[in-house]
Amino acid sequence: MDERALASRLDASRLESLLESAKLLGSSLELEEQLRHLMRTVMGRLLATRGLIALQEAGGPRVAIVRGVAGVQAGDAFDPAQAETLRLAVVRRIGEEDAPLGYLAVGRPVRPDWETDSGERDFLGALLSLAAASIANARAHGEVVSANRALDQRVQELRALIDLVRGVSATIDPDEIAQLLMLTVSGRWAVRRHALVTWKAGQPPIERMKGVDAAALDAWKAALADSDGSVLHGGFVLFPIRSGETTNGLVALGERATKLPYTDADLEFCSGLVAQASVALDNAWHFRDTLYRQQLEKELTLAAAIQQDLFPKSLPPLERTDLAARNRQARQVGGDYYDVLPAGGQHLLCVADIAGKGIYASLLMANIQATLRALLSSVTSLPELAARTNDLLWASTPGNKYATAIFVRYNPSTGACEFVNGGHSDGILLRASGAVEMLATTGLPIGLFPQREYESKCFTLDSGDVLLLYSDGVTDAITHDETEFGVERTVAVLRASRHLPAQEMQDRLFDAIDEFAAGAPQFDDITVMVVKREAGAP
């Protein structure tokens, strides 16, 4: 119907009402306000006591506004064909017949002439046409507003993500990274109860908890064990802190102060924040490990330098004695020690194996050397020397730091020897006749317990005799199948090389150990001292 024909059929009252409605509908882009006006106008003109407006949604028409219809509320599905069951006698489409925007349905009008009044029906049709345009505009406006809000939300999320990345990139402290992450997530969603906990192996744990019982941690870990993403557990949302395939921690967020639920978009965004923080934490931990390794390398270099300075630069020439000694460490810094110290016209031969490795072992080695040199000038008894050394080391070192040691007081002029074995590997005395004697333990390791007494034993190193002092790295050398080199093989090498100089005997023993091990790693330091009494000596 064109505007001229419509105007001819509407009286002034209806035209005035229609123009007022058009003005009201066109003055607002709020959909709910437009629907309320449409509902009031229609129910007022028809004198209807009940009615509803349903708008077309993706799954079909749904009630948008309702007045006086029992059992119906906004959001319910609406089927125009079943309007009569709701006592709705008048049903009209809003918009085009083949693609309606929705439906207007009202109860039976009180006005008896409504159905016969063509002017009133035309008015209703015109009003619904105007409403259709306004509803379409309001819906389009709503979609634009919604899109803008979503865009603004994304912009805010991007800013928050950028701020977090900038913050965590500016620090190498894992605790600061954890603080930045929790300030970001708890502030964004107004979370009063939250926690961040890490348990990466080899790193100090991080625990930042607010309003959270630490007893829940085990249950949270179990809940995340089989999940790569966020998990709802006991009123908390849990997010894993991951490094590759390994979970190194978690973030837990409690209920929001606004009581609003977390949306899928919220969970996705928070997962992204936690993922960024996980990378930053991983980098910080790696950097900390690098610094630690560098510091350890410096300490090992220092310890190695200390240790090398403690070994004799050269062995002293001794009367009627061929002497050789060698140490081969399993690592950069070992725990073995050997020395030849003057002792009032005689010499103290010493081989020790210090418990532990690294800087502390080298310092303990220095302590032993300094103690022996200080005591040798005033202590003449070998058992007393061992006892005094034991007490001094026990008093100046922790209980788990000690050394096994064998001390031999040797008179090069006569070959007379006295020894104390403090828990060390048995010395091997190979006689010129081929017989073997063992210098067995005569006391406890040095520095293990205080006020220990040590027994000494004596022997004479005769012409052609060979004395081997060594650390357990010799006999404990193993093959890939963990077979030990042992004492018997050691003695066999000595017998086979006894005709050679001490230096070559020592080298033969190292060669035999390497051949036996067949490429198996050396797990312990190897120290060897060969003392060979030259032929012709008294």
C-alpha positions as CSV (number, residue, x, y, z in Angstrom):
1,M,0.0,0.0,0.0
2,D,1.5,3.4,-1.0
3,E,1.6,6.4,1.4
4,R,-1.2,8.3,-0.4
5,A,-3.6,5.3,-0.1
6,L,-2.6,4.7,3.5
7,A,-3.1,8.4,4.4
8,S,-6.6,8.3,2.9
9,R,-7.6,5.4,5.1
10,L,-6.2,6.6,8.4
11,D,-8.1,9.2,10.3
12,A,-6.3,12.1,11.9
13,S,-6.2,10.3,15.3
14,R,-4.5,7.2,13.9
15,L,-2.2,9.3,11.8
16,E,-1.1,11.3,14.8
17,S,-0.6,8.2,16.9
18,L,1.4,6.6,14.0
19,L,3.6,9.7,13.6
20,E,4.2,9.7,17.4
21,S,5.2,6.1,17.3
22,A,7.5,6.7,14.4
23,K,9.2,9.5,16.2
24,L,9.6,7.4,19.4
25,L,10.9,4.4,17.5
26,G,13.3,6.4,15.5
27,S,14.6,8.4,18.4
28,S,16.2,5.4,20.2
29,L,18.5,2.6,19.1
30,E,17.9,0.7,22.3
31,L,16.0,-2.5,21.2
32,E,14.4,-3.1,24.6
33,E,13.0,0.4,24.7
34,Q,11.5,0.1,21.2
35,L,9.9,-3.2,22.0
36,R,8.4,-1.8,25.2
37,H,6.9,1.1,23.3
38,L,5.5,-1.2,20.6
39,M,4.0,-3.5,23.2
40,R,2.4,-0.6,25.1
41,T,1.0,1.0,21.9
42,V,-0.6,-2.2,20.6
43,M,-2.0,-3.5,23.9
44,G,-3.4,0.1,24.6
45,R,-5.2,0.5,21.3
46,L,-6.6,-3.0,21.2
47,L,-7.3,-3.1,24.9
48,A,-5.6,-6.4,25.2
49,T,-4.5,-7.7,28.6
50,R,-1.7,-10.1,27.6
51,G,0.9,-10.1,24.8
52,L,4.4,-10.8,23.8
53,I,7.0,-10.0,21.1
54,A,9.3,-12.7,19.9
55,L,12.3,-12.0,17.7
56,Q,13.9,-14.3,15.2
57,E,17.1,-15.9,16.5
58,A,19.5,-18.5,15.0
59,G,17.4,-21.4,16.4
60,G,14.0,-19.8,15.7
61,P,11.8,-17.1,17.4
62,R,12.4,-16.4,21.1
63,V,10.4,-14.3,23.4
64,A,12.0,-10.8,23.9
65,I,9.3,-9.2,25.9
66,V,6.1,-10.5,27.6
67,R,3.2,-9.1,29.5
68,G,0.5,-11.2,31.3
69,V,1.1,-14.5,29.5
70,A,1.2,-17.2,32.2
71,G,4.2,-19.6,32.1
72,V,6.1,-17.6,29.5
73,Q,9.3,-15.6,30.1
74,A,11.9,-13.8,28.1
75,G,14.2,-16.2,26.3
76,D,11.6,-18.9,25.8
77,A,11.1,-20.4,22.3
78,F,7.9,-19.2,20.6
79,D,5.9,-21.1,17.9
80,P,3.3,-18.8,16.2
81,A,1.2,-21.9,15.3
82,Q,0.7,-22.6,19.0
83,A,-0.2,-19.1,20.0
84,E,-3.8,-20.1,20.8
85,T,-2.6,-22.5,23.5
86,L,-1.2,-19.4,25.2
87,R,-4.6,-17.6,24.8
88,L,-3.0,-15.2,22.2
89,A,-5.7,-14.6,19.6
90,V,-3.9,-12.0,17.4
91,V,-0.5,-12.9,15.8
92,R,1.2,-10.6,13.3
93,R,4.6,-10.8,11.6
94,I,7.1,-8.1,12.1
95,G,8.9,-7.4,8.8
96,E,8.7,-9.3,5.5
97,E,6.5,-12.3,5.2
98,D,9.2,-14.6,3.8
99,A,11.8,-13.4,6.3
100,P,10.1,-11.9,9.4
101,L,12.2,-10.2,12.1
102,G,9.8,-11.6,14.6
103,Y,6.2,-11.8,15.8
104,L,3.7,-9.7,17.8
105,A,1.1,-11.7,19.6
106,V,-1.7,-10.4,21.9
107,G,-4.7,-11.8,23.7
108,R,-8.2,-11.3,22.3
109,P,-8.9,-7.5,22.2
110,V,-11.6,-6.1,24.5
111,R,-12.8,-3.8,21.7
112,P,-15.6,-5.7,19.9
113,D,-15.2,-3.9,16.6
114,W,-11.5,-4.5,16.2
115,E,-11.8,-7.3,13.7
116,T,-14.3,-5.3,11.5
117,D,-12.4,-2.0,11.7
118,S,-10.1,-2.0,8.7
119,G,-8.6,1.3,9.7
120,E,-7.3,-0.2,12.9
121,R,-5.9,-3.2,11.2
122,D,-4.2,-1.0,8.7
123,F,-2.8,1.1,11.6
124,L,-1.4,-2.1,13.2
125,G,0.2,-3.1,9.9
126,A,1.8,0.4,9.4
127,L,3.0,0.4,13.0
128,L,4.6,-3.1,12.6
129,S,6.3,-1.9,9.3
130,L,7.8,1.1,11.2
131,A,8.8,-1.2,14.1
132,A,10.5,-3.6,11.7
133,A,12.8,-0.9,10.4
134,S,13.5,0.4,13.8
135,I,14.2,-3.1,15.2
136,A,16.5,-3.8,12.3
137,N,18.4,-0.6,12.9
138,A,18.6,-1.3,16.7
139,R,19.8,-4.8,16.1
140,A,22.5,-3.6,13.6
141,H,23.5,-0.9,16.1
142,G,23.6,-3.6,18.8
143,E,25.9,-5.8,16.7
144,V,28.2,-2.8,16.0
145,V,28.3,-2.0,19.7
146,S,28.9,-5.6,20.6
147,A,31.7,-5.8,18.0
148,N,33.2,-2.6,19.3
149,R,33.1,-3.9,22.8
150,A,34.7,-7.1,21.7
151,L,37.3,-5.1,19.8
152,D,37.9,-2.9,22.9
153,Q,38.2,-6.1,25.0
154,R,40.8,-7.5,22.6
155,V,42.7,-4.2,22.6
156,Q,42.7,-4.2,26.4
157,E,43.9,-7.8,26.4
158,L,46.6,-7.0,23.9
159,R,47.8,-4.1,26.1
160,A,47.8,-6.3,29.2
161,L,49.8,-8.9,27.3
162,I,52.2,-6.4,25.9
163,D,52.7,-4.8,29.4
164,L,53.3,-8.3,30.9
165,V,55.8,-9.2,28.2
166,R,57.6,-5.9,28.6
167,G,57.7,-6.5,32.4
168,V,59.0,-10.0,32.3
169,S,61.5,-9.2,29.6
170,A,63.0,-6.6,31.8
171,T,63.9,-9.0,34.6
172,I,65.8,-12.2,35.0
173,D,64.4,-12.8,38.5
174,P,61.8,-15.6,38.6
175,D,60.2,-14.1,41.7
176,E,59.7,-10.8,40.0
177,I,58.2,-12.6,37.0
178,A,55.8,-14.4,39.3
179,Q,54.8,-11.2,41.0
180,L,54.1,-9.4,37.7
181,L,51.9,-12.3,36.4
182,M,49.8,-12.5,39.6
183,L,49.4,-8.7,39.8
184,T,48.1,-8.8,36.1
185,V,45.7,-11.7,36.4
186,S,44.3,-10.9,39.9
187,G,43.9,-7.2,39.0
188,R,42.2,-7.8,35.7
189,W,39.5,-10.1,37.1
190,A,39.4,-8.8,40.7
191,V,40.4,-12.1,42.2
192,R,40.9,-12.1,45.9
193,R,42.1,-15.7,46.3
194,H,44.9,-16.8,44.1
195,A,48.2,-18.7,44.0
196,L,51.3,-19.3,41.9
197,V,53.5,-22.2,42.8
198,T,56.5,-23.7,41.0
199,W,58.5,-26.9,41.6
200,K,61.1,-27.0,38.8
201,A,63.9,-29.4,39.6
202,G,67.1,-27.8,40.6
203,Q,65.5,-24.4,41.2
204,P,64.3,-22.7,44.4
205,P,60.5,-23.1,44.5
206,I,58.2,-20.0,44.2
207,E,55.1,-19.8,46.3
208,R,52.9,-16.7,46.1
209,M,49.6,-17.4,47.8
210,K,46.7,-15.1,48.9
211,G,43.7,-16.5,50.7
212,V,44.7,-20.0,49.7
213,D,45.4,-23.1,51.9
214,A,48.7,-24.7,50.9
215,A,47.1,-28.1,51.7
216,A,45.2,-27.8,48.4
217,L,48.5,-28.0,46.3
218,D,48.7,-31.8,46.0
219,A,45.1,-32.0,44.8
220,W,45.8,-29.2,42.3
221,K,48.8,-31.0,41.0
222,A,46.8,-34.2,40.6
223,A,44.0,-32.3,38.7
224,L,46.5,-30.9,36.2
225,A,48.5,-34.1,35.8
226,D,46.5,-35.3,32.7
227,S,45.6,-31.9,31.3
228,D,47.5,-29.5,29.0
229,G,45.0,-26.6,29.5
230,S,43.0,-24.9,32.3
231,V,41.1,-27.1,34.7
232,L,38.2,-26.2,37.1
233,H,38.8,-27.7,40.5
234,G,37.2,-26.9,43.9
235,G,36.1,-23.4,43.0
236,F,39.5,-22.5,41.4
237,V,40.6,-22.3,37.8
238,L,44.0,-23.9,37.4
239,F,46.5,-23.1,34.7
240,P,49.7,-25.1,34.2
241,I,53.1,-23.5,34.0
242,R,54.9,-25.7,31.5
243,S,58.3,-26.0,29.9
244,G,58.0,-28.2,26.8
245,E,56.2,-31.3,27.9
246,T,56.9,-30.8,31.6
247,T,54.6,-29.1,34.1
248,N,56.8,-27.0,36.4
249,G,54.1,-25.1,38.4
250,L,50.6,-23.8,38.3
251,V,48.5,-20.7,38.7
252,A,45.2,-20.9,40.6
253,L,42.5,-18.2,40.4
254,G,39.5,-18.2,42.8
255,E,36.1,-16.7,42.4
256,R,35.9,-13.2,41.0
257,A,34.8,-10.4,43.4
258,T,32.1,-9.5,40.9
259,K,30.7,-13.1,41.2
260,L,30.7,-13.2,37.4
261,P,31.8,-16.5,35.9
262,Y,35.0,-16.8,33.8
263,T,34.1,-16.9,30.1
264,D,35.8,-19.0,27.5
265,A,37.5,-15.8,26.3
266,D,38.7,-15.1,29.8
267,L,40.2,-18.6,30.2
268,E,41.8,-18.4,26.8
269,F,43.4,-15.0,27.5
270,C,44.6,-16.0,31.0
271,S,46.2,-19.2,29.4
272,G,48.0,-16.9,27.0
273,L,49.3,-14.8,29.9
274,V,50.5,-17.8,31.9
275,A,52.1,-19.2,28.7
276,Q,54.1,-16.0,28.3
277,A,55.1,-16.0,31.9
278,S,56.1,-19.7,31.6
279,V,58.5,-18.8,28.8
280,A,60.0,-16.0,30.9
281,L,60.4,-18.2,33.9
282,D,62.1,-20.9,31.8
283,N,64.5,-18.2,30.4
284,A,65.2,-16.9,33.9
285,W,65.8,-20.4,35.3
286,H,68.1,-21.1,32.3
287,F,70.0,-17.8,32.9
288,R,70.3,-18.7,36.6
289,D,71.7,-22.1,35.7
290,T,74.1,-20.5,33.3
291,L,75.3,-18.1,36.0
292,Y,75.6,-21.0,38.4
293,R,77.6,-23.0,35.9
294,Q,79.9,-20.1,35.2
295,Q,80.4,-19.6,39.0
296,L,81.0,-23.3,39.4
297,E,83.5,-23.3,36.6
298,K,85.4,-20.4,38.2
299,E,85.4,-22.3,41.5
300,L,86.6,-25.5,39.8
301,T,89.3,-23.5,38.0
302,L,90.4,-22.0,41.3
303,A,90.3,-25.4,43.0
304,A,92.3,-27.0,40.2
305,A,95.0,-24.2,40.5
306,I,95.1,-24.7,44.3
307,Q,95.4,-28.4,43.9
308,Q,98.1,-28.3,41.3
309,D,100.2,-26.0,43.5
310,L,99.9,-28.5,46.4
311,F,101.4,-31.4,44.4
312,P,105.2,-31.5,44.5
313,K,106.7,-29.7,41.5
314,S,109.3,-32.4,41.5
315,L,110.2,-35.3,43.8
316,P,113.3,-34.9,45.9
317,P,116.3,-37.1,45.1
318,L,116.7,-39.7,47.8
319,E,119.7,-41.8,48.5
320,R,119.7,-45.3,47.0
321,T,116.0,-44.7,46.0
322,D,114.2,-44.6,42.7
323,L,111.0,-42.6,43.3
324,A,108.1,-41.8,41.0
325,A,104.6,-40.4,41.7
326,R,101.6,-39.5,39.5
327,N,98.0,-38.4,39.9
328,R,95.3,-38.5,37.2
329,Q,92.0,-36.9,38.2
330,A,88.6,-38.2,37.1
331,R,87.3,-34.6,37.0
332,Q,88.7,-31.1,36.8
333,V,89.3,-31.1,40.5
334,G,90.0,-34.4,42.3
335,G,90.3,-35.5,45.9
336,D,93.6,-37.4,45.9
337,Y,96.9,-36.0,47.3
338,Y,100.4,-37.2,47.5
339,D,103.6,-35.7,48.9
340,V,107.2,-36.3,50.0
341,L,108.1,-34.2,53.0
342,P,111.5,-33.9,54.8
343,A,111.3,-35.1,58.4
344,G,114.5,-34.7,60.4
345,G,116.9,-36.5,58.1
346,Q,114.2,-38.8,56.9
347,H,111.2,-38.3,54.6
348,L,107.5,-38.7,55.0
349,L,105.8,-40.4,52.1
350,C,102.1,-39.7,52.0
351,V,99.2,-40.7,49.8
352,A,95.7,-39.5,50.8
353,D,92.2,-39.8,49.4
354,I,89.9,-36.9,50.5
355,A,86.2,-37.4,50.8
356,G,84.4,-35.3,48.2
357,K,85.5,-33.3,45.2
358,G,85.7,-29.7,44.1
359,I,86.8,-26.6,45.9
360,Y,86.3,-28.0,49.4
361,A,88.4,-31.1,48.6
362,S,91.3,-28.9,47.4
363,L,91.0,-26.7,50.5
364,L,91.0,-29.8,52.7
365,M,94.1,-31.0,50.8
366,A,95.8,-27.7,51.6
367,N,94.8,-28.1,55.2
368,I,96.4,-31.6,55.4
369,Q,99.6,-30.4,53.8
370,A,99.9,-27.4,56.0
371,T,99.1,-29.5,59.1
372,L,101.7,-32.1,58.2
373,R,104.4,-29.6,57.5
374,A,103.7,-27.7,60.8
375,L,103.7,-30.9,62.9
376,L,106.7,-32.5,61.3
377,S,109.0,-29.9,62.8
378,S,107.9,-30.8,66.4
379,V,106.4,-34.2,66.4
380,T,108.8,-37.1,66.1
381,S,106.4,-40.0,66.7
382,L,104.5,-41.2,63.6
383,P,101.4,-42.4,65.6
384,E,101.4,-39.0,67.3
385,L,101.7,-37.2,64.0
386,A,98.6,-39.1,62.7
387,A,96.7,-38.5,65.9
388,R,97.5,-34.8,66.0
389,T,96.6,-34.4,62.3
390,N,93.3,-36.2,62.9
391,D,92.3,-33.9,65.8
392,L,93.2,-30.7,64.0
393,L,91.2,-31.8,60.9
394,W,88.2,-32.9,62.9
395,A,88.1,-29.6,64.8
396,S,88.3,-27.5,61.5
397,T,86.1,-29.5,59.2
398,P,82.4,-30.7,59.0
399,G,81.7,-34.3,60.1
400,N,81.3,-35.5,56.5
401,K,84.7,-34.2,55.5
402,Y,87.7,-36.5,56.2
403,A,90.5,-38.3,54.4
404,T,91.9,-41.8,54.2
405,A,95.7,-41.6,54.3
406,I,98.8,-43.7,54.5
407,F,102.0,-42.2,56.0
408,V,105.4,-43.9,55.6
409,R,108.4,-42.5,57.4
410,Y,111.3,-43.6,55.3
411,N,115.1,-43.5,56.0
412,P,116.8,-43.5,52.6
413,S,120.2,-44.3,54.2
414,T,119.1,-47.6,55.8
415,G,115.8,-48.4,54.1
416,A,114.1,-48.5,57.5
417,C,110.3,-47.7,57.3
418,E,107.5,-47.0,59.7
419,F,103.9,-46.6,58.6
420,V,100.5,-45.7,59.8
421,N,97.5,-46.5,57.6
422,G,94.4,-44.4,58.4
423,G,91.6,-46.3,56.7
424,H,93.5,-46.2,53.3
425,S,94.0,-48.8,50.6
426,D,96.6,-51.3,51.7
427,G,100.1,-50.4,50.6
428,I,101.8,-53.2,48.5
429,L,105.4,-54.2,49.4
430,L,106.9,-56.4,46.6
431,R,110.0,-58.1,47.9
432,A,113.0,-58.9,45.7
433,S,112.1,-62.5,46.2
434,G,108.7,-62.0,44.7
435,A,106.9,-62.3,48.0
436,V,104.2,-59.7,48.7
437,E,103.4,-58.0,52.0
438,M,100.5,-55.7,52.6
439,L,100.5,-52.5,54.6
440,A,97.1,-52.9,56.2
441,T,95.0,-50.4,58.1
442,T,96.2,-49.4,61.6
443,G,93.6,-46.8,62.4
444,L,90.5,-44.8,61.3
445,P,90.4,-42.2,58.5
446,I,91.9,-38.9,59.4
447,G,89.4,-36.3,60.7
448,L,86.5,-38.7,61.1
449,F,86.4,-38.8,64.9
450,P,88.4,-36.9,67.6
451,Q,91.0,-38.3,69.9
452,R,91.8,-41.4,68.0
453,E,94.9,-43.5,68.6
454,Y,97.0,-44.9,65.7
455,E,99.3,-47.9,65.7
456,S,102.4,-47.9,63.6
457,K,104.3,-50.8,62.1
458,C,107.8,-51.1,60.8
459,F,109.5,-52.8,57.9
460,T,112.7,-52.5,56.0
461,L,112.9,-51.7,52.3
462,D,115.8,-53.9,51.1
463,S,117.7,-53.9,47.8
464,G,115.4,-54.7,44.9
465,D,112.2,-54.3,46.9
466,V,109.4,-52.1,45.5
467,L,106.8,-50.2,47.6
468,L,103.6,-49.1,46.0
469,L,101.3,-46.5,47.7
470,Y,98.1,-45.7,45.8
471,S,94.6,-44.5,46.1
472,D,91.5,-46.8,45.6
473,G,91.1,-45.4,42.1
474,V,93.7,-48.1,41.0
475,T,92.0,-51.2,42.3
476,D,88.4,-49.8,41.9
477,A,88.9,-49.1,38.1
478,I,86.1,-50.9,36.3
479,T,85.2,-52.2,32.9
480,H,81.8,-51.5,31.2
481,D,80.4,-54.6,32.9
482,E,81.7,-53.2,36.3
483,T,84.5,-55.8,36.8
484,E,87.2,-54.3,39.1
485,F,90.9,-54.1,38.3
486,G,91.6,-55.3,41.8
487,V,94.7,-55.9,44.0
488,E,95.8,-59.1,42.2
489,R,96.1,-57.4,38.8
490,T,98.0,-54.6,40.5
491,V,100.5,-57.0,42.0
492,A,100.8,-58.8,38.7
493,V,101.8,-55.5,36.9
494,L,104.4,-54.8,39.6
495,R,105.9,-58.2,39.2
496,A,106.0,-58.0,35.4
497,S,107.7,-54.5,35.5
498,R,109.9,-54.8,38.5
499,H,113.1,-54.7,36.4
500,L,112.1,-51.3,35.0
501,P,112.8,-47.9,36.6
502,A,110.1,-46.5,39.0
503,Q,108.8,-44.1,36.4
504,E,108.3,-46.8,33.8
505,M,106.7,-49.1,36.4
506,Q,104.3,-46.4,37.2
507,D,103.5,-45.8,33.5
508,R,103.0,-49.6,33.0
509,L,100.4,-49.6,35.8
510,F,98.4,-46.7,34.3
511,D,98.6,-48.4,30.8
512,A,97.4,-51.7,32.3
513,I,94.4,-49.9,34.0
514,D,93.4,-48.2,30.7
515,E,93.7,-51.4,28.7
516,F,91.6,-53.3,31.3
517,A,88.9,-50.6,31.4
518,A,88.7,-50.7,27.6
519,G,87.2,-47.2,27.3
520,A,85.0,-47.3,30.4
521,P,84.8,-43.9,32.1
522,Q,87.2,-43.2,35.0
523,F,85.0,-42.6,38.0
524,D,87.6,-42.0,40.6
525,D,91.0,-40.3,40.9
526,I,94.1,-42.5,40.4
527,T,97.2,-41.7,42.4
528,V,100.3,-43.9,42.3
529,M,103.6,-43.6,44.2
530,V,106.4,-46.1,43.4
531,V,109.4,-46.4,45.7
532,K,112.0,-48.8,44.4
533,R,115.1,-49.6,46.5
534,E,118.1,-49.6,44.2
535,A,120.2,-52.7,44.0
536,G,123.5,-52.6,46.0
537,A,122.1,-50.5,48.8
538,P,122.7,-51.9,52.2
